[in-house]
């Protein structure tokens, strides 16, 4: 799990507190793929899981946790490769990444 954990910690550059605050924002709830109108997006749900993982002791992580960490790393890497041109500060692209625990303006 060491490599997955290290990759996860590198991909997720927001603290649990910052991510929790972000997930409480309207901007966070407005982006992402949703199963139905009014439903929570996949990324928003993932963000809540990421907060839990960041607050968990490494020795307590389960196989399911490791699988979610892999999913986060994959999403962040794929999404970063699609960076739009120009200022990304208020873009859906950035907001979506932030739901997954990565703020590209911190790079």
MOPAC internal coordinates of N, CA, C and O (Angstrom, degrees):
PM7 1SCF
backbone

  N    0.0000 0     0.00 0     0.00 0    0    0    0
  C    1.4574 1     0.00 0     0.00 0    1    0    0
  C    1.5236 1   111.32 1     0.00 0    2    1    0
  O    1.2310 1   119.96 1   165.19 1    3    2    1
  N    1.2985 1   117.67 1   -14.81 1    3    2    1
  C    1.4567 1   121.24 1  -175.08 1    5    3    2
  C    1.5249 1   112.48 1   -55.49 1    6    5    3
  O    1.2310 1   119.89 1   131.92 1    7    6    5
  N    1.3346 1   117.81 1   -48.08 1    7    6    5
  C    1.4638 1   120.00 1  -178.99 1    9    7    6
  C    1.5175 1   111.56 1   -64.45 1   10    9    7
  O    1.2310 1   119.98 1   137.68 1   11   10    9
  N    1.3171 1   117.65 1   -42.32 1   11   10    9
  C    1.4624 1   121.62 1   178.86 1   13   11   10
  C    1.5191 1   109.76 1   -63.00 1   14   13   11
  O    1.2310 1   120.72 1   135.81 1   15   14   13
  N    1.3102 1   116.23 1   -44.19 1   15   14   13
  C    1.4640 1   120.71 1  -179.75 1   17   15   14
  C    1.5286 1   110.54 1   -62.45 1   18   17   15
  O    1.2310 1   120.16 1   134.92 1   19   18   17
  N    1.3108 1   117.30 1   -45.08 1   19   18   17
  C    1.4664 1   121.16 1   179.70 1   21   19   18
  C    1.5309 1   110.73 1   -64.10 1   22   21   19
  O    1.2310 1   120.35 1   137.04 1   23   22   21
  N    1.3220 1   116.93 1   -42.96 1   23   22   21
  C    1.4624 1   120.96 1   178.02 1   25   23   22
  C    1.5289 1   110.82 1   -62.48 1   26   25   23
  O    1.2310 1   120.76 1   138.66 1   27   26   25
  N    1.3248 1   116.16 1   -41.34 1   27   26   25
  C    1.4675 1   121.54 1   178.41 1   29   27   26
  C    1.5188 1   110.83 1   -62.28 1   30   29   27
  O    1.2310 1   120.67 1   132.42 1   31   30   29
  N    1.3287 1   116.32 1   -47.58 1   31   30   29
  C    1.4676 1   119.81 1  -178.61 1   33   31   30
  C    1.5269 1   111.52 1   -65.26 1   34   33   31
  O    1.2310 1   120.10 1   151.40 1   35   34   33
  N    1.3279 1   117.41 1   -28.60 1   35   34   33
  C    1.4624 1   120.88 1   176.91 1   37   35   34
  C    1.5333 1   110.49 1   -75.53 1   38   37   35
  O    1.2310 1   120.16 1   139.71 1   39   38   37
  N    1.3257 1   117.31 1   -40.29 1   39   38   37
  C    1.4614 1   121.66 1  -178.18 1   41   39   38
  C    1.5306 1   111.54 1   -71.24 1   42   41   39
  O    1.2310 1   120.47 1   142.22 1   43   42   41
  N    1.3223 1   116.71 1   -37.78 1   43   42   41
  C    1.4643 1   121.65 1  -178.30 1   45   43   42
  C    1.5253 1   107.57 1   -91.95 1   46   45   43
  O    1.2310 1   121.00 1   -74.69 1   47   46   45
  N    1.3290 1   115.70 1   105.31 1   47   46   45
  C    1.4618 1   119.38 1  -176.76 1   49   47   46
  C    1.5298 1   112.93 1  -107.39 1   50   49   47
  O    1.2310 1   120.48 1  -169.96 1   51   50   49
  N    1.3221 1   116.69 1    10.04 1   51   50   49
  C    1.4685 1   120.67 1   176.99 1   53   51   50
  C    1.5299 1   108.56 1  -103.31 1   54   53   51
  O    1.2310 1   120.87 1   -36.20 1   55   54   53
  N    1.3175 1   115.95 1   143.80 1   55   54   53
  C    1.4647 1   120.42 1   177.14 1   57   55   54
  C    1.5313 1   108.69 1   -74.95 1   58   57   55
  O    1.2310 1   120.33 1   -19.05 1   59   58   57
  N    1.3294 1   116.98 1   160.95 1   59   58   57
  C    1.4674 1   118.65 1   176.46 1   61   59   58
  C    1.5362 1   111.96 1   -55.78 1   62   61   59
  O    1.2310 1   120.24 1   138.79 1   63   62   61
  N    1.3219 1   117.15 1   -41.21 1   63   62   61
  C    1.4721 1   120.08 1  -179.66 1   65   63   62
  C    1.5229 1   111.45 1   -65.32 1   66   65   63
  O    1.2310 1   120.34 1   135.68 1   67   66   65
  N    1.3366 1   116.96 1   -44.32 1   67   66   65
  C    1.4649 1   120.15 1   179.16 1   69   67   66
  C    1.5246 1   111.00 1   -63.78 1   70   69   67
  O    1.2310 1   120.59 1   137.84 1   71   70   69
  N    1.3245 1   116.48 1   -42.16 1   71   70   69
  C    1.4518 1   120.32 1  -179.56 1   73   71   70
  C    1.5281 1   110.69 1   -66.74 1   74   73   71
  O    1.2310 1   120.05 1   137.55 1   75   74   73
  N    1.3046 1   117.51 1   -42.45 1   75   74   73
  C    1.4645 1   121.24 1   177.96 1   77   75   74
  C    1.5285 1   110.46 1   -59.87 1   78   77   75
  O    1.2310 1   120.11 1   134.71 1   79   78   77
  N    1.3231 1   117.39 1   -45.29 1   79   78   77
  C    1.4655 1   121.39 1   178.35 1   81   79   78
  C    1.5262 1   110.18 1   -61.93 1   82   81   79
  O    1.2310 1   120.20 1   135.40 1   83   82   81
  N    1.3388 1   117.22 1   -44.60 1   83   82   81
  C    1.4601 1   121.29 1   178.89 1   85   83   82
  C    1.5323 1   110.86 1   -59.88 1   86   85   83
  O    1.2310 1   120.08 1   134.75 1   87   86   85
  N    1.3304 1   117.46 1   -45.25 1   87   86   85
  C    1.4629 1   121.30 1  -177.57 1   89   87   86
  C    1.5264 1   112.53 1   -63.85 1   90   89   87
  O    1.2310 1   120.21 1   158.32 1   91   90   89
  N    1.3214 1   117.21 1   -21.68 1   91   90   89
  C    1.4635 1   121.88 1   177.53 1   93   91   90
  C    1.5289 1   112.60 1   -82.06 1   94   93   91
  O    1.2310 1   120.09 1   174.14 1   95   94   93
  N    1.3293 1   117.43 1    -5.86 1   95   94   93
  C    1.4729 1   120.89 1  -176.04 1   97   95   94
  C    1.5267 1   111.94 1   -86.11 1   98   97   95
  O    1.2310 1   121.02 1   -24.77 1   99   98   97
  N    1.3233 1   115.66 1   155.23 1   99   98   97
  C    1.4677 1   121.40 1   175.80 1  101   99   98
  C    1.5203 1   110.97 1   -62.43 1  102  101   99
  O    1.2310 1   120.33 1   140.12 1  103  102  101
  N    1.3339 1   116.98 1   -39.88 1  103  102  101
  C    1.4639 1   121.02 1  -178.85 1  105  103  102
  C    1.5270 1   110.99 1   -59.51 1  106  105  103
  O    1.2310 1   120.65 1   142.04 1  107  106  105
  N    1.3134 1   116.36 1   -37.96 1  107  106  105
  C    1.4639 1   120.97 1   179.57 1  109  107  106
  C    1.5231 1   111.19 1   -64.58 1  110  109  107
  O    1.2310 1   120.80 1   138.75 1  111  110  109
  N    1.3100 1   116.07 1   -41.25 1  111  110  109
  C    1.4744 1   120.65 1  -176.89 1  113  111  110
  C    1.5245 1   112.57 1   -75.14 1  114  113  111
  O    1.2310 1   119.99 1   161.91 1  115  114  113
  N    1.3372 1   117.63 1   -18.09 1  115  114  113
  C    1.4673 1   121.72 1  -174.99 1  117  115  114
  C    1.5225 1   114.00 1   -84.68 1  118  117  115
  O    1.2310 1   119.34 1   167.12 1  119  118  117
  N    1.3175 1   118.87 1   -12.88 1  119  118  117
  C    1.4666 1   120.58 1  -176.03 1  121  119  118
  C    1.5202 1   111.26 1  -111.70 1  122  121  119
  O    1.2310 1   121.64 1   -20.65 1  123  122  121
  N    1.3103 1   114.46 1   159.35 1  123  122  121
  C    1.4523 1   120.62 1   173.35 1  125  123  122
  C    1.5069 1   113.88 1   105.59 1  126  125  123
  O    1.2310 1   122.06 1   -14.90 1  127  126  125
  N    1.3151 1   113.66 1   165.10 1  127  126  125
  C    1.4541 1   122.70 1  -178.99 1  129  127  126
  C    1.5248 1   109.38 1   -81.42 1  130  129  127
  O    1.2310 1   121.07 1   -51.56 1  131  130  129
  N    1.3534 1   115.57 1   128.44 1  131  130  129
  C    1.4588 1   121.49 1  -178.15 1  133  131  130
  C    1.5228 1   109.85 1  -120.02 1  134  133  131
  O    1.2310 1   120.88 1   -36.57 1  135  134  133
  N    1.3144 1   115.91 1   143.43 1  135  134  133
  C    1.4638 1   121.14 1   179.76 1  137  135  134
  C    1.5281 1   111.11 1   -67.90 1  138  137  135
  O    1.2310 1   120.54 1   147.46 1  139  138  137
  N    1.3316 1   116.57 1   -32.54 1  139  138  137
  C    1.4584 1   120.96 1   178.64 1  141  139  138
  C    1.5227 1   108.68 1  -155.79 1  142  141  139
  O    1.2310 1   120.91 1   -15.27 1  143  142  141
  N    1.3184 1   115.86 1   164.73 1  143  142  141
  C    1.4650 1   120.87 1   179.31 1  145  143  142
  C    1.5256 1   109.50 1   -57.99 1  146  145  143
  O    1.2310 1   121.00 1   -47.47 1  147  146  145
  N    1.3088 1   115.69 1   132.53 1  147  146  145
  C    1.4553 1   121.35 1   179.11 1  149  147  146
  C    1.5230 1   114.47 1    84.09 1  150  149  147
  O    1.2310 1   120.21 1   171.67 1  151  150  149
  N    1.3179 1   117.21 1    -8.33 1  151  150  149
  C    1.4628 1   120.68 1   179.76 1  153  151  150
  C    1.5257 1   110.82 1   -77.95 1  154  153  151
  O    1.2310 1   121.02 1   -18.20 1  155  154  153
  N    1.3057 1   115.66 1   161.80 1  155  154  153
  C    1.4589 1   121.24 1   175.53 1  157  155  154
  C    1.5287 1   109.01 1   -74.58 1  158  157  155
  O    1.2310 1   120.63 1   -40.71 1  159  158  157
  N    1.3338 1   116.40 1   139.29 1  159  158  157
  C    1.4624 1   119.32 1   179.36 1  161  159  158
  C    1.5268 1   110.45 1   -72.83 1  162  161  159
  O    1.2310 1   121.53 1   -20.48 1  163  162  161
  N    1.3197 1   114.68 1   159.52 1  163  162  161
  C    1.4626 1   121.60 1   178.08 1  165  163  162
  C    1.5308 1   109.94 1   -58.35 1  166  165  163
  O    1.2310 1   120.50 1   135.29 1  167  166  165
  N    1.3383 1   116.64 1   -44.71 1  167  166  165
  C    1.4619 1   120.89 1  -178.57 1  169  167  166
  C    1.5194 1   112.76 1   -66.13 1  170  169  167
  O    1.2310 1   120.33 1   141.39 1  171  170  169
  N    1.3300 1   116.97 1   -38.61 1  171  170  169
  C    1.4667 1   120.38 1   179.77 1  173  171  170
  C    1.5215 1   109.57 1   -64.90 1  174  173  171
  O    1.2310 1   120.42 1   136.13 1  175  174  173
  N    1.3237 1   116.80 1   -43.87 1  175  174  173
  C    1.4610 1   121.06 1   176.68 1  177  175  174
  C    1.5341 1   110.14 1   -61.80 1  178  177  175
  O    1.2310 1   120.82 1   137.37 1  179  178  177
  N    1.3275 1   116.03 1   -42.63 1  179  178  177
  C    1.4578 1   120.54 1   178.44 1  181  179  178
  C    1.5284 1   110.46 1   -61.11 1  182  181  179
  O    1.2310 1   120.35 1   139.91 1  183  182  181
  N    1.3116 1   116.94 1   -40.09 1  183  182  181
  C    1.4654 1   120.73 1   179.62 1  185  183  182
  C    1.5145 1   112.22 1   -58.05 1  186  185  183
  O    1.2310 1   120.71 1   139.80 1  187  186  185
  N    1.3312 1   116.24 1   -40.20 1  187  186  185
  C    1.4670 1   119.23 1   178.20 1  189  187  186
  C    1.5280 1   110.44 1   -65.51 1  190  189  187
  O    1.2310 1   120.64 1   142.76 1  191  190  189
  N    1.3314 1   116.38 1   -37.24 1  191  190  189
  C    1.4670 1   120.46 1   176.83 1  193  191  190
  C    1.5209 1   110.20 1   -67.10 1  194  193  191
  O    1.2310 1   120.24 1   139.66 1  195  194  193
  N    1.3192 1   117.15 1   -40.34 1  195  194  193
  C    1.4697 1   121.57 1   179.45 1  197  195  194
  C    1.5280 1   110.83 1   -60.88 1  198  197  195
  O    1.2310 1   120.09 1   137.22 1  199  198  197
  N    1.3265 1   117.43 1   -42.78 1  199  198  197
  C    1.4719 1   120.30 1   177.13 1  201  199  198
  C    1.5264 1   109.33 1   -56.51 1  202  201  199
  O    1.2310 1   120.78 1   133.78 1  203  202  201
  N    1.3191 1   116.12 1   -46.22 1  203  202  201
  C    1.4725 1   120.42 1   179.81 1  205  203  202
  C    1.5232 1   110.98 1   -61.48 1  206  205  203
  O    1.2310 1   120.15 1   137.69 1  207  206  205
  N    1.3349 1   117.33 1   -42.31 1  207  206  205
  C    1.4632 1   120.73 1  -179.88 1  209  207  206
  C    1.5250 1   111.65 1   -65.90 1  210  209  207
  O    1.2310 1   120.38 1   140.01 1  211  210  209
  N    1.3184 1   116.88 1   -39.99 1  211  210  209
  C    1.4690 1   120.09 1   179.73 1  213  211  210
  C    1.5264 1   111.72 1   -64.94 1  214  213  211
  O    1.2310 1   120.70 1   150.79 1  215  214  213
  N    1.3171 1   116.27 1   -29.21 1  215  214  213
  C    1.4649 1   120.49 1  -177.84 1  217  215  214
  C    1.5272 1   112.78 1   -90.47 1  218  217  215
  O    1.2310 1   120.57 1   175.41 1  219  218  217
  N    1.3120 1   116.51 1    -4.59 1  219  218  217
  C    1.4606 1   122.01 1  -177.87 1  221  219  218
  C    1.5295 1   109.75 1   -90.57 1  222  221  219
  O    1.2310 1   120.77 1   -34.85 1  223  222  221
  N    1.3247 1   116.13 1   145.15 1  223  222  221
  C    1.4619 1   120.15 1   174.71 1  225  223  222
  C    1.5225 1   108.67 1   -67.74 1  226  225  223
  O    1.2310 1   120.67 1   -38.85 1  227  226  225
  N    1.3139 1   116.32 1   141.15 1  227  226  225
  C    1.4609 1   121.49 1   179.86 1  229  227  226
  C    1.5241 1   111.27 1   -54.92 1  230  229  227
  O    1.2310 1   120.61 1   140.74 1  231  230  229
  N    1.3130 1   116.45 1   -39.26 1  231  230  229
  C    1.4690 1   120.31 1  -178.43 1  233  231  230
  C    1.5275 1   112.64 1   -68.73 1  234  233  231
  O    1.2310 1   119.80 1   165.63 1  235  234  233
  N    1.3152 1   117.98 1   -14.37 1  235  234  233
  C    1.4656 1   122.08 1  -179.11 1  237  235  234
  C    1.5255 1   113.43 1   -96.82 1  238  237  235
  O    1.2310 1   120.15 1   178.09 1  239  238  237
  N    1.3238 1   117.32 1    -1.91 1  239  238  237
  C    1.4546 1   120.26 1  -177.47 1  241  239  238
  C    1.5259 1   111.39 1   -68.58 1  242  241  239
  O    1.2310 1   120.83 1   -40.02 1  243  242  241
  N    1.3151 1   116.02 1   139.98 1  243  242  241
  C    1.4611 1   122.42 1  -178.86 1  245  243  242
  C    1.5325 1   110.24 1  -101.97 1  246  245  243
  O    1.2310 1   121.14 1    -4.72 1  247  246  245
  N    1.3263 1   115.43 1   175.28 1  247  246  245
  C    1.4649 1   119.63 1   175.58 1  249  247  246
  C    1.5233 1   110.73 1   -62.80 1  250  249  247
  O    1.2310 1   120.12 1   142.95 1  251  250  249
  N    1.3221 1   117.38 1   -37.05 1  251  250  249
  C    1.4707 1   121.06 1   177.21 1  253  251  250
  C    1.5285 1   110.28 1   -63.92 1  254  253  251
  O    1.2310 1   120.46 1   140.77 1  255  254  253
  N    1.3278 1   116.72 1   -39.23 1  255  254  253
  C    1.4657 1   120.41 1   176.83 1  257  255  254
  C    1.5250 1   110.35 1   -62.83 1  258  257  255
  O    1.2310 1   121.06 1   136.20 1  259  258  257
  N    1.3280 1   115.57 1   -43.80 1  259  258  257
  C    1.4638 1   120.62 1   179.78 1  261  259  258
  C    1.5301 1   110.26 1   -61.71 1  262  261  259
  O    1.2310 1   120.37 1   139.36 1  263  262  261
  N    1.3097 1   116.90 1   -40.64 1  263  262  261
  C    1.4659 1   121.11 1   178.74 1  265  263  262
  C    1.5287 1   110.58 1   -63.14 1  266  265  263
  O    1.2310 1   120.30 1   138.67 1  267  266  265
  N    1.3259 1   117.04 1   -41.33 1  267  266  265
  C    1.4698 1   119.26 1   178.59 1  269  267  266
  C    1.5319 1   110.49 1   -67.62 1  270  269  267
  O    1.2310 1   120.25 1   142.36 1  271  270  269
  N    1.3097 1   117.13 1   -37.64 1  271  270  269
  C    1.4615 1   119.91 1   177.65 1  273  271  270
  C    1.5317 1   110.19 1   -61.20 1  274  273  271
  O    1.2310 1   120.07 1   139.49 1  275  274  273
  N    1.3245 1   117.48 1   -40.51 1  275  274  273
  C    1.4713 1   121.20 1   176.73 1  277  275  274
  C    1.5347 1   110.57 1   -61.32 1  278  277  275
  O    1.2310 1   121.09 1   136.99 1  279  278  277
  N    1.3217 1   115.52 1   -43.01 1  279  278  277
  C    1.4637 1   121.18 1   179.73 1  281  279  278
  C    1.5260 1   110.36 1   -60.92 1  282  281  279
  O    1.2310 1   120.40 1   137.07 1  283  282  281
  N    1.3245 1   116.85 1   -42.93 1  283  282  281
  C    1.4687 1   121.85 1   179.68 1  285  283  282
  C    1.5264 1   110.32 1   -63.41 1  286  285  283
  O    1.2310 1   120.42 1   132.11 1  287  286  285
  N    1.3142 1   116.80 1   -47.89 1  287  286  285
  C    1.4649 1   121.26 1  -179.17 1  289  287  286
  C    1.5322 1   109.88 1   -59.21 1  290  289  287
  O    1.2310 1   120.27 1   134.04 1  291  290  289
  N    1.3183 1   117.08 1   -45.96 1  291  290  289
  C    1.4605 1   121.19 1   179.32 1  293  291  290
  C    1.5120 1   112.20 1   -61.09 1  294  293  291
  O    1.2310 1   120.63 1   134.79 1  295  294  293
  N    1.3374 1   116.40 1   -45.21 1  295  294  293
  C    1.4613 1   120.22 1  -179.74 1  297  295  294
  C    1.5218 1   110.84 1   -62.58 1  298  297  295
  O    1.2310 1   120.29 1   131.64 1  299  298  297
  N    1.3195 1   117.05 1   -48.36 1  299  298  297
  C    1.4698 1   121.13 1  -177.65 1  301  299  298
  C    1.5278 1   110.18 1   -60.29 1  302  301  299
  O    1.2310 1   119.98 1   133.96 1  303  302  301
  N    1.3146 1   117.64 1   -46.04 1  303  302  301
  C    1.4683 1   120.21 1  -179.25 1  305  303  302
  C    1.5251 1   111.71 1   -64.00 1  306  305  303
  O    1.2310 1   119.99 1   136.22 1  307  306  305
  N    1.3337 1   117.62 1   -43.78 1  307  306  305
  C    1.4778 1   120.46 1   179.07 1  309  307  306
  C    1.5227 1   110.89 1   -64.03 1  310  309  307
  O    1.2310 1   120.70 1   136.20 1  311  310  309
  N    1.3154 1   116.28 1   -43.80 1  311  310  309
  C    1.4613 1   120.67 1  -176.32 1  313  311  310
  C    1.5327 1   111.43 1   -69.04 1  314  313  311
  O    1.2310 1   120.15 1   141.94 1  315  314  313
  N    1.3181 1   117.33 1   -38.06 1  315  314  313
  C    1.4686 1   120.31 1   178.04 1  317  315  314
  C    1.5281 1   111.09 1   -62.19 1  318  317  315
  O    1.2310 1   120.29 1   147.14 1  319  318  317
  N    1.3199 1   117.06 1   -32.86 1  319  318  317
  C    1.4666 1   121.27 1   179.66 1  321  319  318
  C    1.5314 1   111.81 1   -68.90 1  322  321  319
  O    1.2310 1   120.04 1   165.70 1  323  322  321
  N    1.3195 1   117.54 1   -14.30 1  323  322  321
  C    1.4628 1   122.49 1  -179.25 1  325  323  322
  C    1.5238 1   112.32 1  -103.25 1  326  325  323
  O    1.2310 1   120.05 1  -158.81 1  327  326  325
  N    1.3147 1   117.51 1    21.19 1  327  326  325
  C    1.4650 1   121.64 1  -176.50 1  329  327  326
  C    1.5202 1   111.29 1   -54.93 1  330  329  327
  O    1.2310 1   120.07 1   -53.15 1  331  330  329
  N    1.3246 1   117.48 1   126.85 1  331  330  329
  C    1.4631 1   119.99 1   177.66 1  333  331  330
  C    1.5312 1   111.04 1   -75.69 1  334  333  331
  O    1.2310 1   120.79 1   -17.82 1  335  334  333
  N    1.3087 1   116.10 1   162.18 1  335  334  333
  C    1.4605 1   121.07 1   176.91 1  337  335  334
  C    1.5239 1   109.88 1   -73.76 1  338  337  335
  O    1.2310 1   121.18 1   -23.03 1  339  338  337
  N    1.3098 1   115.35 1   156.97 1  339  338  337
  C    1.4621 1   120.97 1   173.66 1  341  339  338
  C    1.5147 1   113.65 1    84.95 1  342  341  339
  O    1.2310 1   121.89 1    14.59 1  343  342  341
  N    1.3194 1   113.99 1  -165.41 1  343  342  341
  C    1.4579 1   122.43 1  -177.85 1  345  343  342
  C    1.5302 1   108.86 1   -73.44 1  346  345  343
  O    1.2310 1   120.42 1   -58.44 1  347  346  345
  N    1.3149 1   116.81 1   121.56 1  347  346  345
  C    1.4662 1   121.11 1  -177.37 1  349  347  346
  C    1.5273 1   113.13 1  -100.84 1  350  349  347
  O    1.2310 1   120.27 1  -173.32 1  351  350  349
  N    1.3189 1   117.09 1     6.68 1  351  350  349
  C    1.4604 1   121.68 1  -172.95 1  353  351  350
  C    1.5243 1   113.67 1   -50.43 1  354  353  351
  O    1.2310 1   119.66 1   129.80 1  355  354  353
  N    1.3127 1   118.25 1   -50.20 1  355  354  353
  C    1.4712 1   121.37 1  -174.72 1  357  355  354
  C    1.5275 1   112.05 1  -111.40 1  358  357  355
  O    1.2310 1   120.42 1  -146.79 1  359  358  357
  N    1.3260 1   116.80 1    33.21 1  359  358  357
  C    1.4605 1   119.97 1  -176.89 1  361  359  358
  C    1.5265 1   112.35 1   -94.56 1  362  361  359
  O    1.2310 1   120.94 1   -25.67 1  363  362  361
  N    1.3145 1   115.82 1   154.33 1  363  362  361
  C    1.4669 1   121.22 1   174.52 1  365  363  362
  C    1.5276 1   109.76 1   -61.75 1  366  365  363
  O    1.2310 1   120.44 1   147.32 1  367  366  365
  N    1.3315 1   116.76 1   -32.68 1  367  366  365
  C    1.4662 1   121.87 1   178.62 1  369  367  366
  C    1.5279 1   110.09 1   -57.89 1  370  369  367
  O    1.2310 1   120.64 1   128.94 1  371  370  369
  N    1.3304 1   116.38 1   -51.06 1  371  370  369
  C    1.4671 1   120.25 1   179.54 1  373  371  370
  C    1.5252 1   110.95 1   -65.15 1  374  373  371
  O    1.2310 1   120.56 1   135.76 1  375  374  373
  N    1.3134 1   116.54 1   -44.24 1  375  374  373
  C    1.4621 1   120.08 1  -177.57 1  377  375  374
  C    1.5271 1   111.38 1   -62.17 1  378  377  375
  O    1.2310 1   120.64 1   141.73 1  379  378  377
  N    1.3167 1   116.39 1   -38.27 1  379  378  377
  C    1.4584 1   119.90 1   177.33 1  381  379  378
  C    1.5287 1   110.83 1   -63.91 1  382  381  379
  O    1.2310 1   120.56 1   134.81 1  383  382  381
  N    1.3205 1   116.54 1   -45.19 1  383  382  381
  C    1.4634 1   120.26 1   177.26 1  385  383  382
  C    1.5294 1   111.51 1   -60.29 1  386  385  383
  O    1.2310 1   120.77 1   140.39 1  387  386  385
  N    1.3021 1   116.14 1   -39.61 1  387  386  385
  C    1.4628 1   119.77 1  -179.66 1  389  387  386
  C    1.5273 1   111.15 1   -64.46 1  390  389  387
  O    1.2310 1   119.78 1   146.98 1  391  390  389
  N    1.3310 1   118.03 1   -33.02 1  391  390  389
  C    1.4584 1   119.56 1   175.12 1  393  391  390
  C    1.5194 1   110.91 1   -61.11 1  394  393  391
  O    1.2310 1   120.65 1   153.20 1  395  394  393
  N    1.3239 1   116.35 1   -26.80 1  395  394  393
  C    1.4684 1   122.05 1   179.61 1  397  395  394
  C    1.5383 1   111.35 1   -95.24 1  398  397  395
  O    1.2310 1   120.18 1  -168.55 1  399  398  397
  N    1.3365 1   117.26 1    11.45 1  399  398  397
  C    1.4596 1   121.37 1   173.22 1  401  399  398
  C    1.5105 1   115.92 1    88.94 1  402  401  399
  O    1.2310 1   119.85 1  -171.10 1  403  402  401
  N    1.3373 1   117.89 1     8.90 1  403  402  401
  C    1.4530 1   120.37 1  -178.67 1  405  403  402
  C    1.5200 1   110.80 1  -121.81 1  406  405  403
  O    1.2310 1   120.53 1   -61.17 1  407  406  405
  N    1.3230 1   116.60 1   118.83 1  407  406  405
  C    1.4629 1   121.25 1   174.68 1  409  407  406
  C    1.5227 1   107.96 1  -100.47 1  410  409  407
  O    1.2310 1   119.83 1   -71.33 1  411  410  409
  N    1.3260 1   117.93 1   108.67 1  411  410  409
  C    1.4806 1   120.31 1  -176.68 1  413  411  410
  C    1.5266 1   112.84 1   -64.85 1  414  413  411
  O    1.2310 1   119.41 1   163.92 1  415  414  413
  N    1.3055 1   118.73 1   -16.08 1  415  414  413
  C    1.4682 1   119.94 1   177.17 1  417  415  414
  C    1.5163 1   111.84 1   -77.94 1  418  417  415
  O    1.2310 1   119.87 1   170.68 1  419  418  417
  N    1.3074 1   117.86 1    -9.32 1  419  418  417
  C    1.4716 1   121.60 1   175.83 1  421  419  418
  C    1.5206 1   112.05 1   -87.22 1  422  421  419
  O    1.2310 1   119.78 1   171.01 1  423  422  421
  N    1.3299 1   118.02 1    -8.99 1  423  422  421
  C    1.4787 1   121.35 1  -178.56 1  425  423  422
  C    1.5127 1   111.16 1   -67.29 1  426  425  423
  O    1.2310 1   120.10 1   180.00 1  427  426  425

